[in-house]
Amino acid sequence: QVQLVESGGGLVQPGGSLRLSCAASGIIFRIYGMGWYRQAPGKQRELVAVITSGGNTNYADSVKGRFTISRDNAKRTVNLQMNSLKPEDTAVYYCNAHIAASDYWGQGTQVTVSS
């Protein structure tokens, strides 16, 4: 059974930082592309950042220079370091594991950026 469990969300002031983590089980983690997506109220889910099995990364333009995605294959985790957070970053953040035609999702973790 595949499980992706996110942690690290919460309430932070504008300009602050948060680090999200996603722990994976039930998959051969090292061969999967991993990603973070987010969904704000009333909006569609959107890509935030992805990292391939080979370690290549890609970011949404809105988070470039502020967010960093990383993976630890030994620990089977993918992390998202979020700096200089803005109110528009408020959303539920979802972890994703992708390979070929298979996609797996975590349950999501809420990030709220507000003063």
Protein Blocks (a to p, Z undefined) as FASTA:
>chain_A
ZZdddehiacddehiacddddddehiafklpccddddddehiacddfbdcdfkopacddf
klgokaccdddfknopacdddehiafklgccddddddehjbccddebjaddddZZ
